[in-house]
Amino acid sequence: MIKHIAICLILLLCINQCTKKTHESVSTNPQKKSLIEPSMESTKNEALLTKTEEQWKSELTPNEYHVLREKGTEPAFTGQYTDHKTIGIYFCKGCKSELFRSNEKFDSHCGWPSFYKSIDKSKINETLDLSYGMKRVEVTCSNCGGHLGHVFDDGPKEKTGLRYCINSIALGFMDKQVYDSLLKVKK
């Protein structure tokens, strides 16, 4: 029990550190306009792929289910793709929808894979998240509704200024050579 409480406290501290810069700029500089303007509604249509909770539980591991379906967060610096450098495409673990390119990934040192943009804005939904006493923007897959992570406005300024902070466990990866060969087969 004490071990679980300690893990929860560490996780909350990591989330707080990951969002600290964004919250400081919002609270200390009300004149600064955020790059992210979340609304109370999703920025995209509702998820296209619908499955029962029993179907999701049978297709995902317990940890994948917790993150993708229950809006959980994997512990910082533990994910498979945090320091991943291979060239290719990251896709949603729940539905295989292509989400991010490796050349748009950067080292943010926050403990989770970070991207400055998605493959296509129609592939993700962005929704205001007021959980844990914070104001954040949640990122979900627009195809299956799976929770991916959050987006912050402290990314590389020379790119988009955004940081999509994504749970590794919510992602799959396809090497560029495999991806390119599959594209050729489809033609």
C-alpha positions in Angstrom: 0.0 0.0 0.0 2.8 2.5 0.9 4.6 1.5 -2.2 1.6 2.4 -4.3 1.2 5.7 -2.6 4.8 6.5 -3.2 4.5 5.6 -6.9 1.5 7.8 -7.2 3.3 10.7 -5.5 6.3 10.3 -7.8 4.0 10.2 -10.9 2.2 13.4 -9.8 5.5 15.1 -9.3 6.7 14.1 -12.7 3.5 15.3 -14.3 3.8 18.6 -12.4 7.5 19.0 -13.6 6.5 18.2 -17.2 3.8 20.9 -17.1 5.5 23.4 -14.8 6.9 25.7 -17.6 3.5 25.9 -19.3 1.6 26.7 -16.1 4.1 29.3 -15.1 3.7 31.1 -18.4 -0.1 31.0 -18.1 -0.3 32.1 -14.4 2.5 34.8 -14.4 1.9 36.4 -17.8 -1.8 36.8 -18.5 -1.0 39.0 -21.6 0.9 36.1 -23.3 -1.4 34.3 -25.7 -1.0 30.6 -25.6 -0.3 28.7 -28.8 -2.9 26.2 -27.6 -6.4 27.4 -27.3 -8.4 24.4 -26.0 -12.1 24.4 -25.8 -14.4 22.4 -23.6 -15.3 20.4 -26.7 -13.1 18.1 -28.8 -11.4 19.8 -31.8 -12.4 16.9 -34.1 -15.3 14.5 -34.7 -16.1 11.7 -32.3 -14.0 8.5 -32.7 -14.9 6.4 -35.7 -13.9 3.1 -34.3 -16.1 1.8 -31.5 -15.6 -1.3 -29.5 -17.0 -2.6 -26.3 -14.8 -2.4 -23.2 -14.6 -6.2 -23.3 -13.2 -6.1 -26.8 -10.6 -3.5 -25.8 -9.6 -5.5 -22.7 -9.1 -8.6 -24.9 -7.0 -6.8 -27.5 -4.8 -4.6 -25.2 -2.5 -5.5 -22.3 -3.7 -4.3 -18.9 -1.1 -1.4 -19.0 -2.1 -0.4 -22.6 -5.8 -0.5 -21.6 -5.1 1.7 -18.5 -3.4 4.4 -20.6 -5.5 4.2 -23.8 -9.0 3.6 -22.3 -8.8 4.9 -18.7 -6.6 8.0 -19.5 -3.7 6.7 -17.4 0.0 7.8 -17.7 3.0 5.5 -17.8 5.8 6.4 -15.4 8.3 9.0 -16.8 11.5 7.7 -18.4 10.2 4.1 -18.6 8.6 4.0 -22.1 10.0 2.1 -25.1 10.0 5.2 -27.3 11.3 7.9 -25.0 14.9 7.7 -26.4 14.0 5.9 -29.6 15.9 7.3 -32.7 14.9 4.9 -35.5 13.4 6.5 -38.6 9.8 5.6 -39.2 6.1 6.2 -38.3 4.5 6.1 -34.9 0.9 4.8 -34.8 -1.9 4.4 -32.3 -1.6 1.1 -30.4 -5.4 0.8 -30.3 -6.3 1.1 -33.9 -3.0 1.4 -36.0 -3.8 4.9 -37.2 -0.7 6.8 -38.2 0.0 9.7 -35.8 3.6 11.0 -35.8 6.8 10.9 -37.9 10.2 10.2 -36.3 11.6 13.3 -38.0 9.2 15.4 -36.0 10.3 13.9 -32.6 12.6 15.8 -30.4 14.4 15.4 -27.0 12.4 17.3 -24.5 13.8 15.5 -21.4 10.4 15.3 -19.8 10.3 11.5 -19.6 7.9 10.8 -22.5 8.3 10.8 -26.3 7.8 14.4 -27.6 6.8 15.5 -31.1 6.3 19.1 -32.4 3.4 18.1 -34.7 1.3 15.2 -35.7 1.2 13.7 -39.2 -2.1 15.4 -39.8 -4.3 17.4 -37.4 -7.3 15.3 -38.4 -5.6 12.2 -36.8 -5.8 13.6 -33.3 -8.4 15.3 -31.0 -7.4 18.0 -28.5 -9.6 18.5 -25.5 -9.4 20.6 -22.4 -8.3 18.5 -19.4 -8.8 20.0 -15.9 -7.8 16.8 -14.0 -5.4 16.8 -11.1 -6.0 20.6 -10.5 -4.2 21.5 -13.7 -5.3 23.0 -17.0 -3.9 20.9 -19.9 -4.9 19.9 -23.3 -5.4 16.1 -23.7 -4.5 14.4 -27.0 -6.6 11.4 -28.2 -6.6 9.4 -31.4 -9.4 10.7 -33.6 -10.1 7.2 -35.0 -10.5 5.1 -31.8 -10.6 7.8 -29.0 -7.6 6.3 -27.2 -5.8 8.6 -24.8 -2.3 9.4 -26.1 -1.0 12.1 -23.7 -1.1 16.0 -23.7 0.1 18.9 -25.8 1.9 21.9 -24.3 3.1 25.2 -25.8 6.8 24.8 -24.7 8.1 23.0 -27.8 10.7 24.1 -30.2 9.9 27.7 -31.1 11.6 27.4 -34.5 9.1 24.7 -35.4 5.6 24.9 -34.1 6.2 25.8 -30.5 4.2 22.8 -29.5 5.2 19.7 -27.5 3.0 16.6 -27.9 4.0 14.6 -24.8 2.8 11.1 -25.7 2.8 7.9 -23.7 5.1 5.3 -25.3 2.6 2.5 -24.4 -0.1 4.2 -26.5 2.1 4.0 -29.6 3.4 1.4 -32.0 6.2 1.9 -34.4 7.0 1.0 -38.0 10.4 1.3 -39.5 10.6 3.6 -42.6 11.8 0.8 -44.9 8.9 -1.5 -43.9 6.4 1.5 -44.1 7.7 2.4 -47.6 7.4 -1.2 -48.9 3.8 -1.4 -47.6 3.0 1.9 -49.5 4.4 0.3 -52.7 2.2 -2.8 -52.2 -0.9 -0.6 -51.8 -0.3 1.2 -55.2 
